[in-house]
Amino acid sequence: MENRVKTILVIKLSSLGDIIHTLPVAWALKDIYQDAHLTWMVNASYRGLLEICPAIHEVLFFERNKKNGIFRSLLSILRLIGKIRREKFDLVIDLQGLLRSGLIGWLSGGKKVLGLESAREGSRWLYDIKVPVPKKKSIHAVDRYLLIPEYLGWTGSPRFQIKIQPDEDRFIDGFLKAEKARTYLPLIGIHPVARWKTKVWSLNNFARLADLISATEKFQLVLLGSEEDQKQIIQMIHMMKYSPVIATGKFNLKQLTAFLKRSSLLITTDSGPMHLAAAMESPLLAIFGATDQRKTGPYKMENDVIFKNIQCRPCLKRTCLNSGYPMECMERITPEEVFERFKKKFHL
């Protein structure tokens, strides 16, 4: 199969953290099929991340916009499938593992369609080859995705290798200057938001932690988040005594990557920026609640995760079911405890 594979399509549509987990697959495929052209299909909002991964030659995307309605969304997908079929890919790999991605792979016209046997929503029945998944309780997502290139003969070491562009570095320079950031101090990024309620450490806790760090007068804090997070960030700022630099909604994915690369530490919930920092081996402290750091924590940085061993954790639920002590897994983690871990990072 190796000599015949000249074109490869990888389907991984979302989300940010999951896409980051799959980047080592791109490099592994490059190791196996050195002359092959690798195309990646992704939701449009994550396009920027793939454009700074040199192992990927082309990015296909579609706008996943709820305002478009079912018909226009379907039309967009059909156009993409038409383009894919014209390419006649030698190898199609579904890393999303859901019905929609499975259907795209099945309709692609690819000579071979691969996916993990653990794929959901019946998608695995649409593959030509189902790659076995060992029944390990704690296999990390990165290692699980790498089962596919391993099946194809890859024996290397995982790598992410995201390449930061000079334009993005210049943007960060300009942003910090405009915000009058004290760049002579170590930059500390704080990402206090999460998409699941059960991944959230309270804004009050984050505000208290930010003030403890600011009171040392040895660091420059920068608050991160998307445009959708601005309301929560404003609430957090109102709880604080000190004024941080506010970058919420001001960085795209490429710019966020450039910022995280130069930051001295990221303090974060279980989130996409956490995985991005881990991929670049940037220092971090991650606060975990409902999710399992062994499976979806920062890759190879498990010692940088703060969590509590309580009976119902990890529950992997989006809504807390602990009626006796709601969000106990997160609320038992105190700002002072995180600050102590922070101080150890900087030998304070």
SETIKOL-637043 format. One line per field, with one value per residue: residue number from 0; z, x, y of N, C-alpha, C in turn; residue in one letter. Coordinates in steps of 0.02 Angstrom, whole numbers, plus 50000, padded with zeros to 5 digits. Each point is the difference from the previous one (the first is absolute). Layout:
REM SETIKOL-637043
i <- (NUM/...)
n_zz <- (Z/...)
n_xx <- (X/...)
n_yy <- (Y/...)
ca_zz <- (Z/...)
ca_xx <- (X/...)
ca_yy <- (Y/...)
c_zz <- (Z/...)
c_xx <- (X/...)
c_yy <- (Y/...)
aa <- (A/...)
This chain:
REM SETIKOL-637043
i <- (0/1/2/3/4/5/6/7/8/9/10/11/12/13/14/15/16/17/18/19/20/21/22/23/24/25/26/27/28/29/30/31/32/33/34/35/36/37/38/39/40/41/42/43/44/45/46/47/48/49/50/51/52/53/54/55/56/57/58/59/60/61/62/63/64/65/66/67/68/69/70/71/72/73/74/75/76/77/78/79/80/81/82/83/84/85/86/87/88/89/90/91/92/93/94/95/96/97/98/99/100/101/102/103/104/105/106/107/108/109/110/111/112/113/114/115/116/117/118/119/120/121/122/123/124/125/126/127/128/129/130/131/132/133/134/135/136/137/138/139/140/141/142/143/144/145/146/147/148/149/150/151/152/153/154/155/156/157/158/159/160/161/162/163/164/165/166/167/168/169/170/171/172/173/174/175/176/177/178/179/180/181/182/183/184/185/186/187/188/189/190/191/192/193/194/195/196/197/198/199/200/201/202/203/204/205/206/207/208/209/210/211/212/213/214/215/216/217/218/219/220/221/222/223/224/225/226/227/228/229/230/231/232/233/234/235/236/237/238/239/240/241/242/243/244/245/246/247/248/249/250/251/252/253/254/255/256/257/258/259/260/261/262/263/264/265/266/267/268/269/270/271/272/273/274/275/276/277/278/279/280/281/282/283/284/285/286/287/288/289/290/291/292/293/294/295/296/297/298/299/300/301/302/303/304/305/306/307/308/309/310/311/312/313/314/315/316/317/318/319/320/321/322/323/324/325/326/327/328/329/330/331/332/333/334/335/336/337/338/339/340/341/342/343/344/345/346/347)
n_zz <- (50000/50032/49950/50011/50063/49959/50016/50052/50022/50047/50033/50023/50016/50059/50062/50027/50060/49972/49965/50054/50031/49943/50017/50053/49986/49990/50054/50032/49970/50016/50058/49997/49980/49992/49945/50047/49969/50057/49992/50032/50019/50009/50057/49967/50059/49980/49945/50038/50044/49952/49989/50065/49971/49993/50039/50006/49941/50016/50010/50008/49991/50046/49986/50064/49966/50062/49986/49972/50053/50005/49959/50022/50062/49983/49970/50053/50037/49962/50002/50065/50007/49960/50036/50056/49973/49979/50063/50010/50063/50009/50049/50032/50046/50033/50024/49969/49960/49962/50001/50013/50041/50029/49995/50022/50045/50015/49998/50031/49991/50061/49981/50057/50040/50044/50056/50059/50025/50040/49935/50009/50020/50005/50010/50048/49990/49995/50042/49957/50041/50049/50024/50025/50053/50032/50041/49991/50066/49993/49941/49990/49988/50014/50049/50016/49983/50034/50025/49966/50008/50063/49988/49974/50059/50027/50015/49982/50016/50041/49953/50022/50016/50040/49941/50043/49969/49966/49957/50024/49997/49941/49987/50030/49967/49945/50012/50021/49947/49961/50032/49983/49973/50060/49940/50044/50014/50031/49940/50037/49959/50005/49993/50025/49937/49991/49952/50039/50029/49989/49952/50024/50013/50055/49972/50055/49988/49936/50020/50049/49958/49955/50052/50019/49936/49988/50059/49966/49953/49986/49984/49934/50026/49960/49998/49989/49940/49977/49944/49997/50022/49962/50000/49997/49952/49976/50011/49974/49952/50004/50002/49956/50038/49961/49956/49967/49955/49961/49986/50039/49954/50017/50012/49938/49971/49944/50016/50019/49947/49966/50029/49993/49941/50007/50020/50062/49997/49988/50032/50000/49975/49999/49953/49944/50030/50046/49954/49981/50063/50015/49944/50026/50047/50000/50051/50041/50027/50001/50006/50026/49972/49958/49964/49961/50041/50016/49981/50032/50044/50021/49938/50034/50026/50017/50013/49946/50017/50019/50043/50017/50040/49968/50034/49984/50011/49933/49998/49968/50048/49958/50037/50054/50020/50027/50017/50034/49949/49969/49948/50041/49943/49983/50038/50004/49939/50043/49994/50066/49990/49953/50043/50045/49957/49992/50064/50003/49953/50040/50041/50014)
n_xx <- (50041/50059/50022/49940/50013/49967/49937/49997/49941/50009/49952/50009/49937/50000/50006/50015/49983/49945/49997/50016/49957/49972/50030/50017/49936/49994/50039/49961/49946/50028/50012/49938/49963/50065/49979/49960/49946/50006/49937/49978/49947/49977/49968/49970/49969/50020/49984/50003/49976/49962/49990/50010/49972/50066/49978/49956/49984/49941/49960/49954/49954/49953/49957/50014/49950/49977/50020/50045/49979/49957/49958/50017/49994/49945/49980/50022/49973/49945/50010/50012/49947/49968/50028/49982/49942/50005/50020/49951/49991/50064/50002/49945/50016/49952/50023/49946/49987/49965/49934/50001/50053/49967/49944/50034/50030/49942/49979/50058/49986/50025/50061/50022/49951/50038/49989/49992/50008/50027/50000/49966/49937/50030/50041/50017/49935/50022/50043/50051/50035/49985/50034/50026/49961/50059/49979/50038/49997/50065/49986/50052/49961/50057/50011/49938/50005/50057/49949/49972/50044/49992/49935/50016/50031/49971/50064/49984/50021/49949/49979/49998/50057/49972/49995/50028/49956/50046/49949/49994/50065/50000/49947/50028/50056/49962/49968/50054/50027/49948/50004/50059/50005/50013/50024/50025/49935/50004/49979/49946/49984/49940/49981/49953/49991/49942/49995/50027/49942/50008/50022/49949/50054/49969/49967/49966/50007/49985/49950/49986/50007/49966/49962/50001/49994/49951/49980/50028/49966/49998/49935/49992/49940/49980/49940/49989/49979/49944/49976/49979/50062/49992/49937/50022/50041/49952/49961/50047/50007/49934/50019/50041/50055/50033/50031/49974/50039/49955/50008/49948/49992/50064/50003/50023/49988/50019/49964/49950/50014/50006/49943/49970/50029/49983/49943/50008/49934/49962/49953/49973/49939/49964/50043/49978/50001/49973/49963/49984/49996/49965/49968/50006/49982/49949/50030/49968/49944/49975/49941/49996/49940/49948/50049/50024/50046/49986/49938/49984/50046/50040/50014/50019/49947/49989/50064/49979/49966/49955/49988/49938/50025/49943/49952/49969/50065/50012/49950/50038/49967/49956/49960/50014/50009/50049/49939/50037/50043/49958/50027/49993/50005/49964/49946/50022/50009/50044/49988/49999/49964/49964/49994/49992/49960/49969/50005/49983/49958/49995/50000/49936)
n_yy <- (49940/49997/49960/49978/50017/50040/49985/50041/49980/50047/49970/50060/50006/49971/50025/50059/49980/49975/50056/50035/49960/50018/50057/49962/49989/50066/50010/49957/50027/50057/49971/49976/50052/49999/49970/49978/50021/50034/49984/50053/49967/50063/50013/50048/49998/49939/50030/50055/49956/49974/50064/49990/49947/50003/49953/50051/49974/49976/50053/49953/50046/49996/50047/49986/50028/50000/50062/49958/49966/49950/50032/50062/49975/49968/50056/50032/49953/50004/50066/49996/49959/50044/50048/49969/49985/50063/50006/49956/50014/49988/50045/49981/50045/49968/50058/50025/49949/50042/49996/50065/49994/49950/50037/50053/49960/49975/50064/49998/49936/50006/49980/50030/49982/50035/49966/50027/49940/50046/50015/50057/49996/49941/50050/49958/49992/50062/49971/50004/50039/49959/50051/49945/50006/49999/49954/50053/50005/50007/49972/50040/50053/50032/49958/50014/50063/49995/49966/50051/50051/49980/49997/50060/49988/50054/50017/50061/50061/50011/50041/50062/50031/50044/50030/50041/50039/50032/49997/49940/49989/50030/49962/49948/50014/50011/49943/49968/50028/49987/49942/50026/49940/49978/50005/50041/49988/49942/49979/50012/49950/50028/49937/50042/49986/49970/49954/49954/50000/49935/50040/50035/50034/50017/50050/49990/49934/50007/50040/49958/49949/50035/50017/49936/49985/50042/49979/49951/50033/49934/50009/49989/50012/49950/50027/49935/49984/49973/50025/49937/50002/50053/49980/49938/50019/50038/49948/49964/50045/50002/49937/50028/50000/49956/50038/49949/49973/50028/49937/49999/49953/50009/49935/49989/49942/50029/50054/49962/49964/50058/50020/49942/50006/50064/49972/50021/50009/49947/50036/49940/50000/49944/50021/50027/50061/49960/49969/50061/50021/49946/50012/50061/49957/50043/50030/49959/50023/49939/50029/49939/49988/50005/50028/49952/50024/49938/50020/50056/49983/50049/49985/49946/50032/49937/50011/50030/49946/50043/49950/49983/49953/50005/49972/50056/50010/49998/50043/50045/50033/50026/49963/50036/49937/50034/49980/49956/50002/50042/49972/49949/49967/50054/50001/49938/50022/50023/50066/49993/49945/50030/50051/49952/49969/50059/50011/49936/50018/50052/49948/50018)
ca_zz <- (50000/50009/49938/49959/50032/49980/50025/50063/50030/50070/50020/50071/49993/50062/50020/50001/50037/49965/49940/50024/50015/49939/49960/49990/49946/49937/49995/49993/49930/49961/50008/49963/49928/49997/49940/49993/50011/50055/50004/50064/50002/50067/50005/49980/50057/50023/49942/50014/50035/49953/49953/50028/50009/49935/49973/49963/49938/49978/50049/49976/50056/49986/50052/50041/50026/50014/49967/49930/49992/49981/49927/49977/50028/49961/49935/50010/50008/49935/49956/50023/49981/49929/49991/50024/49953/49942/50018/49999/50050/50010/50069/50038/50071/50040/50070/50039/50027/50009/49940/49946/49971/49970/49935/49955/49978/49959/49936/49971/49942/50015/49987/50064/50054/50065/50060/50060/50012/50055/49974/50025/49958/49943/49947/49987/49949/49934/49984/49970/50051/50069/50038/50069/50057/50061/50054/50056/50031/50005/49941/49984/49935/49950/49987/49968/49929/49968/49983/49928/49966/50023/49960/49933/50001/50031/50064/50025/50062/49986/49998/49979/49956/49974/49979/50010/49947/50022/50005/50063/50051/49996/50027/50073/50021/49995/50049/50067/50003/50002/50065/50051/50041/50027/49967/50034/50049/49970/49981/50026/49969/50039/49959/50054/49974/49971/49967/50045/50068/50048/49993/50021/50067/50003/49985/50064/50014/49954/50019/50060/49979/49962/50047/50037/49956/49987/50061/50003/49956/49963/49940/49961/49986/49939/50000/49935/49988/49936/50001/50036/50071/50026/50056/50060/50017/50031/50068/50038/50011/50052/50064/50012/50025/49954/49930/49953/49929/49977/49931/49984/49936/49959/49965/49963/50021/49986/50047/50066/49999/50009/50070/50045/49992/50037/50069/50049/50029/49988/50051/49958/50008/49947/49944/49940/50011/50040/49954/49955/50039/50008/49936/49991/50060/50040/50069/50017/50056/49977/50055/49972/50040/49978/49949/50022/49975/49970/49932/49962/50032/49958/49982/50031/50052/50050/50065/50002/50010/50069/50005/50064/49997/50035/49977/49938/49947/49948/49980/49928/49988/49988/50056/50063/50030/50072/50031/50068/49998/49928/49974/50053/49971/49985/50055/50052/49980/50022/49968/50037/49980/49933/50006/50025/49943/49958/50030/49989/49930/49993/50057/50043)
ca_xx <- (49959/50042/50024/49944/49965/50026/49954/49967/49952/49984/49939/49996/49964/49999/50003/50069/50042/50002/50041/50069/50018/50011/50056/50053/49982/50024/50072/50012/49984/50055/50055/49985/49991/50039/49984/49927/49969/49953/49945/49963/49934/49989/49954/50034/50025/50063/50044/50064/50046/50028/50042/50067/50029/50032/49988/49937/50011/49939/49946/49932/49958/49933/49974/49948/49963/49931/49955/49992/49945/50019/50008/50063/50055/50004/50026/50072/50032/49997/50050/50065/50005/50013/50071/50039/49994/50042/50070/50013/50052/50022/49987/49957/50001/49950/50020/49944/49967/49928/49962/50010/50066/50001/49966/50044/50051/49968/49980/50058/50027/50068/50014/49995/49976/50019/49979/50007/49942/49961/49960/49931/49942/49998/50046/50051/49976/50010/50071/50028/50044/49987/50061/49984/50018/50008/49954/50035/49957/50030/50038/49990/49970/50054/50024/49945/49999/50061/49991/49990/50065/50036/49972/50027/50070/50041/50030/50037/49979/49951/50022/49949/50036/49962/50047/49974/50020/50026/49945/49965/50044/49996/49935/50004/50042/49961/49946/50026/50022/49940/49968/50049/50018/50068/50031/50063/49981/49973/49930/49958/49934/49947/49941/49956/49935/49996/49936/49958/49992/50037/50072/50010/50020/49961/50033/50023/50064/50050/50015/50041/50065/50031/50022/50057/50058/50014/50027/50072/50029/50053/49973/49948/49944/49962/49939/49986/49933/49972/49954/49940/50015/50014/49956/50026/50064/49983/49978/50060/50039/49966/50015/50072/50028/50052/49979/50040/49991/49942/50008/49941/49970/50045/50048/49977/50037/50071/50027/50001/50058/50060/50002/50015/50069/50044/49978/50038/49955/49928/49957/49942/49955/50006/49977/50041/50065/50043/50029/50045/50062/50034/50028/50061/50040/50002/49982/49930/49965/49932/49955/49955/49944/49963/50034/50054/50064/50038/49976/49996/50039/50055/50038/50066/50009/49950/50020/49980/49927/49976/49934/49984/49976/49937/49969/49962/50043/49971/49933/49995/49933/49996/49962/50018/49946/50014/49952/50020/50055/50008/50067/50049/50066/50033/49996/50049/50065/49999/50049/50063/50033/50027/50054/50059/50028/50028/50063/50050/50021/50047/50046/49988)
ca_yy <- (50060/50060/50028/50023/50056/50065/50052/49980/50046/49989/50035/50016/50063/50038/50070/50023/49953/49936/50009/50001/49930/49961/50026/49950/49954/50030/49989/49928/49983/50027/49953/49938/50016/50062/50040/50007/50065/49991/50048/49993/50033/50027/50056/50061/50038/49972/49998/50032/49954/49952/50037/50008/49933/49989/49933/50001/50038/50035/49998/50008/50019/50025/50044/49970/50057/49980/50047/49981/49953/49932/49993/50031/49961/49938/50018/50012/49935/49965/50031/49974/49930/50001/50017/49943/49945/50016/49989/49927/49988/49930/49980/50045/49982/50036/50006/50027/49940/50009/49982/50048/49990/49934/50006/50037/49953/49948/50031/50035/49966/49980/49930/49966/50043/49972/50033/49958/49957/50030/50056/49999/50015/49953/50021/49949/49953/50032/49996/49939/49971/50023/49990/49979/50044/49958/50018/50032/50050/50066/50019/50070/50011/50004/49932/49964/50019/49975/49930/49993/49994/49940/49945/50007/49984/50053/49980/50058/50034/50052/50069/50047/50044/50057/50051/50068/50045/50065/50048/49989/50028/50074/50020/49997/50057/50061/49997/50012/50070/50041/49990/50022/49942/50001/49942/49982/49949/49938/50003/49945/49997/49967/49982/49978/49978/49933/49989/49960/50028/49959/50014/50069/50022/50062/50064/50027/49967/50026/50070/49997/49976/50053/50051/49974/50005/50071/50032/49989/50051/49969/49970/50036/49955/50012/49959/49973/49976/50019/50057/49978/49997/50068/50016/49967/50031/50064/49983/49982/50061/50038/49968/50005/50062/50022/50004/49960/50013/49962/49977/49961/50016/50040/49957/49942/49940/50008/50049/49967/49955/50041/50024/49945/49980/50045/50008/49961/49950/50006/49970/49988/49943/49951/50041/50001/50033/49956/49952/50037/50012/49935/49981/50039/49987/50061/49985/50012/49969/49987/49984/49949/49978/49941/49962/49956/50026/49945/49991/50063/50052/50024/49940/49992/50052/49982/50028/50071/50002/50005/49970/49968/49932/49989/49938/50006/50026/50043/49977/50013/50028/50072/50028/49967/49961/49997/50047/50015/50048/50015/50017/49988/49985/50064/50048/49982/50028/50070/50044/49996/49937/50010/50049/49964/49965/50053/50023/49948/50006/50056/49996/50058)
c_zz <- (50000/49934/49959/50029/49982/50024/50060/50021/50072/50016/50076/50004/50061/50057/50006/50035/49963/49937/50018/50015/49938/49958/49994/49947/49933/49990/49991/49928/49954/50004/49957/49925/49986/49941/49991/50014/50051/50003/50064/49996/50072/49998/49989/50058/50025/49944/50016/50032/49951/49950/50026/50021/49933/49970/49956/49940/49980/50053/49964/50059/49976/50059/50037/50036/50009/49965/49927/49989/49974/49926/49977/50028/49960/49931/50003/50005/49933/49951/50018/49979/49925/49985/50020/49950/49938/50014/49999/50047/50005/50070/50034/50072/50038/50073/50043/50032/50017/49934/49942/49966/49966/49931/49949/49973/49952/49930/49962/49936/50011/49991/50064/50053/50066/50057/50059/50010/50056/49977/50017/49944/49937/49945/49982/49947/49930/49979/49964/50051/50068/50042/50072/50052/50062/50056/50062/50028/49994/49939/49982/49929/49944/49980/49966/49925/49963/49986/49925/49962/50024/49961/49930/49998/50033/50068/50032/50067/49984/49999/49971/49949/49966/49985/50006/49947/50027/50007/50067/50059/50001/50028/50076/50027/50001/50051/50070/50009/50007/50067/50058/50049/50023/49975/50028/50056/49965/49986/50026/49967/50047/49954/50048/49978/49971/49971/50043/50068/50050/49992/50030/50073/50007/49985/50063/50020/49955/50017/50061/49983/49962/50045/50041/49958/49988/50060/50008/49961/49958/49932/49966/49982/49935/50000/49929/49995/49932/50007/50040/50076/50033/50060/50065/50023/50035/50072/50044/50018/50056/50070/50022/50027/49951/49928/49955/49929/49976/49926/49977/49934/49952/49963/49958/50020/49988/50050/50070/50005/50013/50071/50048/49996/50041/50072/50046/50033/49979/50057/49968/50026/49947/49937/49940/50010/50043/49955/49952/50035/50008/49935/49986/50058/50039/50071/50014/50067/49979/50059/49973/50050/49973/49952/50027/49969/49968/49927/49959/50034/49952/49988/50028/50054/50057/50069/50007/50006/50074/50003/50069/49988/50042/49965/49931/49942/49973/49977/49925/49981/49988/50055/50063/50031/50076/50036/50071/50004/49927/49983/50054/49972/49985/50061/50058/49983/50017/49961/50034/49981/49931/50002/50027/49943/49953/50027/49990/49929/49993/50060/50045/50073)
c_xx <- (50043/50017/49943/49966/50035/49957/49962/49952/49988/49938/50000/49972/50005/50020/50074/50047/50008/50043/50074/50024/50018/50059/50058/49984/50025/50075/50017/49986/50055/50061/49989/50000/50033/49982/49926/49977/49944/49950/49961/49934/49984/49946/50039/50033/50068/50053/50070/50050/50034/50047/50071/50030/50031/49989/49938/50008/49939/49946/49934/49955/49931/49975/49944/49963/49927/49950/49987/49940/50024/50015/50067/50061/50010/50029/50076/50038/50002/50051/50070/50011/50015/50073/50045/49999/50043/50074/50019/50057/50017/49982/49959/49997/49951/50023/49945/49960/49927/49965/50015/50068/50007/49967/50043/50054/49972/49982/50060/50026/50072/50010/49996/49979/50014/49970/50010/49937/49955/49959/49927/49948/49998/50050/50051/49978/50008/50074/50017/50043/49985/50062/49983/50024/50005/49955/50037/49955/50029/50042/49985/49973/50053/50022/49945/49997/50060/49996/49992/50066/50041/49975/50030/50076/50045/50026/50038/49976/49952/50032/49945/50028/49956/50049/49969/50028/50025/49945/49963/50042/49997/49933/50001/50042/49959/49944/50025/50024/49940/49965/50045/50017/50072/50037/50068/49987/49977/49926/49963/49931/49951/49940/49948/49933/50005/49930/49952/49996/50043/50076/50018/50021/49971/50041/50027/50067/50055/50020/50045/50071/50039/50027/50060/50064/50020/50033/50075/50038/50058/49978/49951/49946/49965/49940/49982/49928/49976/49955/49937/50010/50005/49957/50027/50066/49988/49977/50060/50041/49969/50014/50073/50020/50050/49975/50046/49995/49943/50008/49939/49969/50045/50052/49963/50045/50075/50033/50002/50060/50065/50005/50019/50073/50047/49979/50042/49957/49928/49964/49931/49955/50019/49970/50046/50067/50047/50036/50050/50067/50039/50034/50066/50048/50011/49977/49926/49983/49928/49957/49944/49945/49971/50038/50062/50066/50042/49982/50002/50036/50054/50049/50070/50014/49952/50017/49980/49924/49984/49930/49992/49974/49937/49962/49968/50041/50047/49933/49989/49931/50005/49962/50016/49939/50009/49957/50021/50055/50014/50071/50054/50070/50038/50003/50046/50071/49999/50050/50069/50040/50032/50059/50064/50034/50034/50068/50056/50027/50055/50048/49994/49998)
c_yy <- (50063/50033/50030/50061/50065/50058/49973/50054/49980/50041/50007/50071/50045/49953/50019/49950/49934/50005/50001/49930/49961/50025/49950/49948/50027/49987/49926/49978/50026/49953/49938/50013/50067/50045/50012/50071/49991/50058/49986/50038/50019/50053/50065/50037/49975/49998/50027/49954/49953/50033/50011/49933/49980/49930/49997/50046/50041/49991/50011/50018/50019/50040/49963/50055/49981/50045/49981/49954/49933/49995/50027/49963/49935/50014/50011/49934/49962/50028/49975/49928/49995/50014/49941/49943/50011/49987/49926/49981/49925/49975/50054/49976/50043/49999/50028/49944/50009/49988/50047/49990/49933/50000/50036/49954/49948/50026/50030/49968/49979/49926/49958/50051/49966/50041/49953/49958/50027/50060/49991/50013/49956/50016/49946/49950/50028/49997/49935/49963/50031/49982/49982/50050/49956/50025/50024/50055/50070/50020/50073/50007/50002/49930/49958/50017/49971/49925/49990/49999/49940/49938/50000/49991/50051/49976/50058/50026/50056/50070/50044/50051/50052/50056/50070/50046/50067/50053/49995/50026/50076/50025/50001/50057/50065/50002/50017/50072/50047/49996/50022/49944/50006/49938/49981/49949/49937/50007/49938/50005/49966/49990/49971/49971/49929/49991/49958/50036/49962/50006/50069/50004/50070/50062/50032/49970/50026/50072/50003/49978/50054/50055/49977/50004/50073/50034/49989/50053/49973/49971/50047/49950/50021/49953/49981/49975/50023/50060/49983/50001/50069/50018/49969/50032/50067/49989/49984/50062/50042/49970/50011/50068/50030/49997/49959/50028/49955/49983/49960/50023/50037/49959/49949/49941/50007/50048/49972/49954/50038/50026/49944/49978/50044/50010/49956/49947/50016/49964/49993/49945/49948/50031/49993/50034/49958/49950/50033/50014/49935/49978/50036/49992/50065/49984/50015/49969/49992/49976/49955/49982/49935/49955/49964/50022/49945/49990/50064/50058/50026/49943/50003/50052/49987/50029/50074/50008/50001/49972/49970/49930/49993/49944/50005/50026/49946/49972/50008/50027/50075/50036/49962/49966/49993/50051/50020/50053/50016/50023/49991/49991/50064/50046/49982/50023/50075/50041/49997/49938/50007/50049/49967/49961/50049/50021/49950/50003/50052/50006/50062/49979)
aa <- (M/E/N/R/V/K/T/I/L/V/I/K/L/S/S/L/G/D/I/I/H/T/L/P/V/A/W/A/L/K/D/I/Y/Q/D/A/H/L/T/W/M/V/N/A/S/Y/R/G/L/L/E/I/C/P/A/I/H/E/V/L/F/F/E/R/N/K/K/N/G/I/F/R/S/L/L/S/I/L/R/L/I/G/K/I/R/R/E/K/F/D/L/V/I/D/L/Q/G/L/L/R/S/G/L/I/G/W/L/S/G/G/K/K/V/L/G/L/E/S/A/R/E/G/S/R/W/L/Y/D/I/K/V/P/V/P/K/K/K/S/I/H/A/V/D/R/Y/L/L/I/P/E/Y/L/G/W/T/G/S/P/R/F/Q/I/K/I/Q/P/D/E/D/R/F/I/D/G/F/L/K/A/E/K/A/R/T/Y/L/P/L/I/G/I/H/P/V/A/R/W/K/T/K/V/W/S/L/N/N/F/A/R/L/A/D/L/I/S/A/T/E/K/F/Q/L/V/L/L/G/S/E/E/D/Q/K/Q/I/I/Q/M/I/H/M/M/K/Y/S/P/V/I/A/T/G/K/F/N/L/K/Q/L/T/A/F/L/K/R/S/S/L/L/I/T/T/D/S/G/P/M/H/L/A/A/A/M/E/S/P/L/L/A/I/F/G/A/T/D/Q/R/K/T/G/P/Y/K/M/E/N/D/V/I/F/K/N/I/Q/C/R/P/C/L/K/R/T/C/L/N/S/G/Y/P/M/E/C/M/E/R/I/T/P/E/E/V/F/E/R/F/K/K/K/F/H/L)
